[in-house]
Amino acid sequence: MLLSTKEILLPLIAVILVVGPLWILLRKGINTTNAKTRILAQVAIFAGVFLVVLLFQARSYTALAEEASKTAATGDLAKGLGFIAAGLSVGGACLGAGLAVASAAPAAIGAVSENGDNFGRAIIFVALGEGVAIYGLLISILIINAL
């Protein structure tokens, strides 16, 4: 399936409109008087470009939705429960990792601030908490691959 000219030019114009003002800002330099207005203008340009591209591509989104509804797979209960299990494994693991990091990170910062040599030992406890989230993501990937 070849892309039409509109599908090629709209993202290119969007990138130019978003990156152009940043390039001008960096070329002329940032000072306190123009930084706030330029950043707000950049956000407004980004939102405007996003909406324009979204509106121009709306027809293709509806065509894709119609095609997907025609060819929608009639999933069974096991497949649905598999997706729920994958979501629960990631969600539970991330909540656990968040709690672990929330309790270990302040203690690690306190230990490092008192003695800089404790950095290696303190970072291990923070990394162990992050590892729980990665294990949950791994289990979720294994579940989805089995479906």
N, CA, C and O of each residue as an XYZ file, in Angstrom:
588
protein
N       0.845     -1.166      0.000
C       0.000      0.000      0.000
C       0.899      1.241      0.000
O       1.672      1.460      0.933
N       0.789      2.031     -1.037
C       1.593      3.237     -1.162
C       0.925      4.402     -0.443
O      -0.300      4.502     -0.377
N       1.760      5.267      0.086
C       1.254      6.444      0.770
C       0.911      7.528     -0.242
O       1.591      7.690     -1.255
N      -0.152      8.263      0.047
C      -0.510      9.380     -0.813
C       0.363     10.588     -0.490
O       1.085     10.597      0.507
N       0.290     11.586     -1.329
C       1.086     12.796     -1.115
C       0.689     13.483      0.183
O       1.542     14.012      0.896
N      -0.601     13.476      0.490
C      -1.081     14.097      1.723
C      -0.525     13.380      2.943
O      -0.166     14.017      3.933
N      -0.455     12.060      2.874
C       0.055     11.288      4.000
C       1.551     11.482      4.205
O       2.060     11.275      5.307
N       2.251     11.875      3.160
C       3.688     12.130      3.273
C       3.957     13.563      3.708
O       4.810     13.801      4.563
N       3.232     14.527      3.123
C       3.518     15.939      3.386
C       3.017     16.424      4.742
O       3.674     17.257      5.368
N       1.876     15.930      5.215
C       1.343     16.422      6.491
C       2.283     16.157      7.670
O       2.533     17.079      8.447
N       2.811     14.950      7.839
C       3.770     14.780      8.936
C       5.041     15.595      8.748
O       5.618     16.067      9.728
N       5.488     15.770      7.506
C       6.676     16.577      7.252
C       6.440     18.035      7.631
O       7.300     18.661      8.250
N       5.288     18.578      7.267
C       4.936     19.949      7.642
C       4.806     20.068      9.157
O       5.220     21.069      9.741
N       4.230     19.044      9.793
C       4.088     19.064     11.251
C       5.444     19.104     11.931
O       5.631     19.850     12.892
N       6.383     18.322     11.454
C       7.722     18.316     12.052
C       8.395     19.663     11.851
O       9.041     20.173     12.766
N       8.254     20.243     10.670
C       8.873     21.548     10.408
C       8.263     22.625     11.307
O       8.985     23.463     11.848
N       6.933     22.607     11.468
C       6.290     23.616     12.310
C       6.621     23.447     13.788
O       6.625     24.425     14.535
N       6.895     22.241     14.211
C       7.228     22.029     15.618
C       8.704     22.308     15.877
O       9.046     22.919     16.890
N       9.576     21.875     14.986
C      11.011     22.022     15.198
C      11.509     23.409     14.799
O      12.483     23.896     15.374
N      10.865     24.054     13.830
C      11.305     25.368     13.360
C      11.418     26.417     14.444
O      12.473     27.036     14.578
N      10.361     26.645     15.232
C      10.496     27.648     16.297
C      11.555     27.304     17.335
O      12.190     28.203     17.887
N      11.751     26.039     17.605
C      12.821     25.668     18.535
C      14.187     26.012     17.962
O      15.072     26.470     18.684
N      14.356     25.792     16.667
C      15.620     26.124     16.023
C      15.867     27.632     16.080
O      16.982     28.074     16.358
N      14.828     28.411     15.816
C      14.963     29.874     15.889
C      15.277     30.307     17.321
O      16.109     31.188     17.540
N      14.614     29.690     18.284
C      14.847     30.025     19.688
C      16.291     29.731     20.080
O      16.927     30.547     20.746
N      16.804     28.597     19.682
C      18.174     28.252     20.041
C      19.194     29.083     19.271
O      20.276     29.358     19.789
N      18.873     29.485     18.054
C      19.794     30.299     17.269
C      19.922     31.705     17.840
O      21.023     32.252     17.908
N      18.802     32.289     18.250
C      18.831     33.659     18.777
C      19.200     33.708     20.249
O      19.582     34.761     20.758
N      19.090     32.586     20.932
C      19.434     32.552     22.345
C      18.210     32.744     23.225
O      17.195     33.301     22.808
N      18.335     32.276     24.422
C      17.223     32.334     25.375
C      17.564     33.362     26.441
O      18.653     33.344     27.014
N      16.620     34.258     26.699
C      16.754     35.153     27.836
C      15.442     35.117     28.612
O      14.462     34.524     28.163
N      15.431     35.736     29.741
C      14.262     35.636     30.619
C      13.033     36.330     30.068
O      11.912     35.971     30.428
N      13.213     37.304     29.211
C      12.043     38.036     28.713
C      11.297     37.279     27.620
O      10.077     37.402     27.511
N      12.006     36.503     26.815
C      11.321     35.838     25.710
C      11.117     34.346     25.914
O      10.426     33.716     25.114
N      11.684     33.768     26.940
C      11.612     32.317     27.101
C      10.186     31.844     27.351
O       9.742     30.867     26.748
N       9.466     32.527     28.235
C       8.115     32.079     28.584
C       7.169     32.198     27.386
O       6.410     31.271     27.103
N       7.209     33.311     26.698
C       6.302     33.481     25.561
C       6.657     32.536     24.418
O       5.764     32.042     23.731
N       7.923     32.282     24.207
C       8.311     31.361     23.138
C       7.932     29.930     23.469
O       7.521     29.183     22.581
N       8.057     29.539     24.707
C       7.665     28.174     25.081
C       6.153     28.016     24.971
O       5.676     26.987     24.494
N       5.398     29.011     25.402
C       3.945     28.939     25.253
C       3.545     28.921     23.780
O       2.611     28.215     23.400
N       4.240     29.686     22.957
C       3.968     29.657     21.523
C       4.301     28.293     20.939
O       3.587     27.801     20.066
N       5.371     27.684     21.410
C       5.746     26.353     20.939
C       4.679     25.319     21.299
O       4.336     24.468     20.478
N       4.164     25.391     22.499
C       3.105     24.470     22.914
C       1.850     24.700     22.081
O       1.195     23.741     21.673
N       1.510     25.957     21.826
C       0.327     26.259     21.011
C       0.512     25.767     19.571
O      -0.425     25.233     18.977
N       1.695     25.941     19.013
C       1.959     25.444     17.658
C       1.849     23.932     17.619
O       1.262     23.373     16.693
N       2.412     23.266     18.619
C       2.341     21.804     18.659
C       0.895     21.326     18.742
O       0.506     20.402     18.027
N       0.101     21.946     19.605
C      -1.303     21.542     19.743
C      -2.067     21.807     18.449
O      -2.884     20.986     18.033
N      -1.811     22.932     17.820
C      -2.485     23.244     16.558
C      -2.114     22.276     15.455
O      -2.985     21.812     14.721
N      -0.840     21.967     15.328
C      -0.398     21.012     14.303
C      -0.980     19.638     14.576
O      -1.398     18.942     13.651
N      -1.009     19.247     15.831
C      -1.582     17.948     16.190
C      -3.051     17.875     15.791
O      -3.487     16.876     15.219
N      -3.813     18.914     16.085
C      -5.229     18.910     15.736
C      -5.451     18.926     14.229
O      -6.346     18.244     13.731
N      -4.645     19.698     13.495
C      -4.789     19.743     12.040
C      -4.493     18.386     11.425
O      -5.244     17.916     10.571
N      -3.415     17.755     11.845
C      -3.077     16.432     11.315
C      -4.146     15.422     11.699
O      -4.502     14.560     10.895
N      -4.654     15.517     12.903
C      -5.704     14.603     13.344
C      -6.967     14.774     12.506
O      -7.602     13.786     12.135
N      -7.337     16.017     12.204
C      -8.528     16.258     11.396
C      -8.349     15.791      9.952
O      -9.275     15.236      9.361
N      -7.156     16.013      9.381
C      -6.927     15.572      8.007
C      -6.882     14.051      7.896
O      -7.211     13.495      6.849
N      -6.484     13.390      8.948
C      -6.381     11.935      8.911
C      -7.628     11.248      9.448
O      -7.647     10.020      9.538
N      -8.662     11.984      9.806
C      -9.858     11.388     10.412
C     -10.540     10.406      9.466
O     -11.061      9.384      9.910
N     -10.543     10.700      8.184
C     -11.187      9.799      7.226
C     -10.487      8.444      7.206
O     -11.142      7.404      7.146
N      -9.162      8.456      7.257
C      -8.449      7.177      7.244
C      -8.658      6.423      8.558
O      -8.650      5.192      8.572
N      -8.846      7.157      9.667
C      -9.124      6.475     10.937
C     -10.471      5.773     10.889
O     -10.601      4.645     11.365
N     -11.471      6.429     10.321
C     -12.785      5.783     10.238
C     -12.745      4.600      9.293
O     -13.426      3.603      9.530
N     -11.954      4.688      8.214
C     -11.831      3.556      7.296
C     -11.147      2.384      7.991
O     -11.541      1.232      7.809
N     -10.133      2.677      8.779
C      -9.461      1.609      9.507
C     -10.384      0.985     10.544
O     -10.357     -0.229     10.745
N     -11.199      1.799     11.202
C     -12.126      1.274     12.203
C     -13.187      0.386     11.557
O     -13.553     -0.651     12.109
N     -13.683      0.797     10.380
C     -14.660     -0.027      9.692
C     -14.055     -1.358      9.261
O     -14.693     -2.406      9.368
N     -12.821     -1.306      8.774
C     -12.153     -2.538      8.353
C     -11.899     -3.455      9.545
O     -12.047     -4.673      9.443
N     -11.518     -2.867     10.671
C     -11.260     -3.675     11.859
C     -12.544     -4.291     12.398
O     -12.528     -5.418     12.892
N     -13.655     -3.566     12.311
C     -14.910     -4.126     12.807
C     -15.398     -5.265     11.918
O     -16.055     -6.188     12.397
N     -15.079     -5.205     10.618
C     -15.473     -6.284      9.722
C     -14.649     -7.544      9.971
O     -15.160     -8.662      9.906
N     -13.374     -7.341     10.254
C     -12.485     -8.485     10.432
C     -12.166     -8.755     11.894
O     -11.160     -9.396     12.197
N     -13.000     -8.281     12.798
C     -12.725     -8.463     14.221
C     -12.798     -9.941     14.571
O     -13.724    -10.652     14.180
N     -11.805    -10.374     15.310
C     -11.767    -11.776     15.711
C     -12.769    -12.011     16.827
O     -12.928    -11.192     17.732
N     -13.421    -13.119     16.740
C     -14.347    -13.476     17.806
C     -13.539    -14.171     18.885
O     -13.372    -15.391     18.862
N     -13.042    -13.395     19.825
C     -12.194    -13.937     20.878
C     -12.987    -14.810     21.836
O     -14.197    -14.647     21.999
N     -12.294    -15.720     22.452
C     -12.947    -16.583     23.418
C     -12.598    -16.125     24.831
O     -11.838    -15.176     25.022
N     -13.156    -16.801     25.794
C     -12.992    -16.402     27.186
C     -11.546    -16.540     27.639
O     -11.055    -15.700     28.394
N     -10.865    -17.575     27.196
C      -9.485    -17.797     27.623
C      -8.569    -16.677     27.138
O      -7.668    -16.242     27.855
N      -8.807    -16.223     25.930
C      -7.980    -15.136     25.398
C      -8.206    -13.849     26.184
O      -7.254    -13.140     26.512
N      -9.453    -13.552     26.483
C      -9.754    -12.360     27.262
C      -9.158    -12.413     28.653
O      -8.609    -11.425     29.140
N      -9.267    -13.579     29.301
C      -8.681    -13.720     30.627
C      -7.153    -13.650     30.572
O      -6.513    -13.200     31.523
N      -6.573    -14.097     29.455
C      -5.128    -13.981     29.297
C      -4.678    -12.530     29.234
O      -3.664    -12.161     29.826
N      -5.438    -11.707     28.513
C      -5.093    -10.282     28.462
C      -5.287     -9.613     29.820
O      -4.501     -8.747     30.204
N      -6.318    -10.007     30.539
C      -6.523     -9.465     31.886
C      -5.374     -9.868     32.797
O      -4.891     -9.059     33.589
N      -4.931    -11.129     32.686
C      -3.808    -11.594     33.503
C      -2.528    -10.837     33.180
O      -1.751    -10.509     34.076
N      -2.310    -10.562     31.899
C      -1.117     -9.797     31.508
C      -1.167     -8.392     32.087
O      -0.161     -7.881     32.579
N      -2.332     -7.772     32.027
C      -2.468     -6.430     32.594
C      -2.302     -6.413     34.095
O      -1.682     -5.505     34.649
N      -2.857     -7.418     34.756
C      -2.719     -7.486     36.214
C      -1.279     -7.752     36.635
O      -0.830     -7.234     37.658
N      -0.547     -8.551     35.860
C       0.842     -8.818     36.235
C       1.690     -7.557     36.124
O       2.531     -7.300     36.984
N       1.479     -6.778     35.085
C       2.240     -5.528     34.956
C       1.789     -4.520     36.002
O       2.617     -3.866     36.637
N       0.479     -4.391     36.184
C      -0.030     -3.419     37.153
C       0.412     -3.718     38.569
O       0.871     -2.826     39.282
N       0.277     -4.975     38.982
C       0.692     -5.353     40.335
C       2.187     -5.201     40.549
O       2.630     -4.734     41.598
N       2.963     -5.600     39.545
C       4.418     -5.477     39.668
C       4.844     -4.021     39.742
O       5.745     -3.676     40.507
N       4.207     -3.164     38.957
C       4.578     -1.747     38.985
C       4.165     -1.075     40.290
O       4.879     -0.214     40.802
N       3.012     -1.469     40.826
C       2.622     -0.924     42.127
C       3.603     -1.363     43.217
O       3.999     -0.563     44.064
N       3.987     -2.634     43.186
C       4.963     -3.121     44.159
C       6.306     -2.448     44.011
O       6.952     -2.113     45.003
N       6.734     -2.246     42.763
C       8.008     -1.570     42.536
C       7.945     -0.124     43.001
O       8.916      0.400     43.549
N       6.814      0.517     42.784
C       6.664      1.895     43.240
C       6.744      2.013     44.749
O       7.372      2.928     45.282
N       6.102      1.079     45.428
C       6.180      1.089     46.896
C       7.597      0.803     47.378
O       8.062      1.416     48.339
N       8.285     -0.126     46.716
C       9.653     -0.455     47.125
C      10.591      0.725     46.921
O      11.415      1.029     47.783
N      10.461      1.385     45.783
C      11.334      2.524     45.507
C      10.978      3.697     46.418
O      11.859      4.431     46.864
N       9.683      3.871     46.695
C       9.266      4.979     47.567
C       9.812      4.815     48.978
O      10.057      5.805     49.667
N      10.003      3.583     49.412
C      10.541      3.393     50.759
C      12.061      3.310     50.760
O      12.690      3.676     51.754
N      12.671      2.838     49.671
C      14.123      2.661     49.653
C      14.860      3.919     49.209
O      15.962      4.183     49.690
N      14.285      4.688     48.314
C      15.002      5.842     47.772
C      15.303      6.917     48.821
O      16.429      7.413     48.850
N      14.357      7.302     49.679
C      14.721      8.312     50.687
C      15.806      7.825     51.646
O      16.676      8.591     52.062
N      15.739      6.534     51.990
C      16.782      6.005     52.859
C      18.127      5.997     52.153
O      19.156      6.267     52.772
N      18.126      5.686     50.855
C      19.370      5.687     50.088
C      19.936      7.101     49.978
O      21.146      7.298     50.087
N      19.070      8.073     49.763
C      19.540      9.462     49.674
C      20.126      9.914     51.002
O      21.150     10.595     51.039
N      19.471      9.532     52.089
C      19.996      9.886     53.412
C      21.335      9.239     53.685
O      22.230      9.877     54.239
N      21.490      7.970     53.301
C      22.756      7.284     53.535
C      23.874      7.880     52.699
O      25.003      8.004     53.174
N      23.579      8.246     51.474
C      24.608      8.825     50.606
C      24.970     10.233     51.066
O      26.127     10.641     50.963
N      23.988     10.977     51.573
C      24.296     12.332     52.027
C      25.178     12.321     53.272
O      25.966     13.244     53.480
N      25.054     11.286     54.097
C      25.911     11.204     55.285
C      27.306     10.705     54.936
O      28.302     11.184     55.479
N      27.367      9.739     54.025
C      28.663      9.177     53.653
C      28.603      8.816     52.169
O      27.811      7.960     51.774
N      29.411      9.444     51.365
C      29.396      9.221     49.924
C      29.821      7.826     49.522
O      29.525      7.387     48.411
N      30.512      7.116     50.408
C      30.943      5.756     50.084
C      29.788      4.766     50.103
O      29.941      3.642     49.625
N      28.642      5.150     50.640
C      27.492      4.253     50.705
C      26.668      4.223     49.422
O      25.639      3.550     49.368
N      27.103      4.938     48.393
C      26.312      5.029     47.173
C      26.090      3.668     46.531
O      24.966      3.340     46.153
N      27.130      2.884     46.405
C      27.015      1.581     45.757
C      26.058      0.654     46.482
O      25.268     -0.047     45.849
N      26.123      0.647     47.797
C      25.219     -0.211     48.576
C      23.800      0.333     48.576
O      22.843     -0.442     48.611
N      23.648      1.639     48.539
C      22.315      2.228     48.596
C      21.580      2.072     47.271
O      20.366      1.871     47.258
N      22.297      2.161     46.163
C      21.635      2.086     44.870
C      21.138      0.677     44.585
O      20.214      0.503     43.791
N      21.723     -0.320     45.207
C      21.292     -1.705     45.007
C      19.849     -1.881     45.462
O      19.074     -2.558     44.787
N      19.475     -1.291     46.584
C      18.115     -1.452     47.087
C      17.090     -0.763     46.184
O      15.969     -1.248     46.028
N      17.473      0.352     45.602
C      16.585      1.025     44.663
C      16.458      0.196     43.386
O      15.363      0.068     42.839
N      17.564     -0.365     42.912
C      17.540     -1.176     41.696
C      16.755     -2.466     41.903
O      16.106     -2.940     40.970
N      16.798     -3.038     43.084
C      16.014     -4.250     43.352
C      14.521     -3.963     43.251
O      13.758     -4.793     42.755
N      14.109     -2.807     43.711
C      12.700     -2.435     43.583
C      12.287     -2.255     42.132
O      11.177     -2.629     41.755
N      13.161     -1.690     41.318
C      12.865     -1.518     39.899
C      12.840     -2.855     39.173
O      12.117     -3.016     38.189
N      13.618     -3.808     39.650
C      13.640     -5.129     39.034
C      12.300     -5.834     39.114
O      11.967     -6.630     38.236
N      11.530     -5.555     40.149
C      10.214     -6.171     40.295
C       9.309     -5.765     39.135
O       8.557     -6.594     38.623
N       9.368     -4.513     38.718
C       8.551     -4.053     37.590
C       8.981     -4.728     36.293
O       8.142     -5.062     35.457
N      10.272     -4.927     36.124
C      10.751     -5.592     34.917
C      10.306     -7.045     34.890
O       9.963     -7.565     33.828
N      10.305     -7.702     36.035
C       9.826     -9.087     36.081
C       8.340     -9.163     35.739
O       7.918    -10.082     35.037
N       7.559     -8.231     36.215
C       6.142     -8.204     35.865
C       5.925     -7.998     34.383
O       5.045     -8.619     33.787
N       6.732     -7.118     33.775
C       6.640     -6.901     32.336
C       7.042     -8.157     31.571
O       6.429     -8.484     30.555
N       8.054     -8.857     32.044
C       8.481    -10.092     31.401
C       7.385    -11.147     31.447
O       7.130    -11.819     30.448
N       6.737    -11.299     32.593
C       5.643    -12.263     32.721
C       4.497    -11.875     31.789
O       3.887    -12.742     31.164
N       4.203    -10.597     31.694
C       3.142    -10.137     30.801
C       3.467    -10.451     29.344
O       2.590    -10.880     28.595
N       4.708    -10.243     28.936
C       5.104    -10.566     27.567
C       4.976    -12.054     27.315
O       4.524    -12.460     26.244
N       5.364    -12.875     28.277
C       5.226    -14.322     28.112
C       3.771    -14.748     28.000
O       3.442    -15.633     27.210
N       2.906    -14.131     28.775
C       1.476    -14.461     28.698
C       0.895    -14.081     27.348
O       0.158    -14.859     26.741
N       1.231    -12.870     26.872
C       0.688    -12.413     25.588
C       1.227    -13.252     24.437
O       0.501    -13.524     23.481
N       2.483    -13.662     24.513
C       3.027    -14.528     23.461
C       2.362    -15.882     23.436
O       2.289    -16.512     22.380
N       1.875    -16.347     24.572
C       1.202    -17.654     24.629
C      -0.224    -17.584     24.087
O      -0.808    -18.624     23.784
N      -0.794    -16.401     23.957
C      -2.187    -16.297     23.474
C      -2.276    -16.518     21.988
O      -3.367    -16.467     21.420
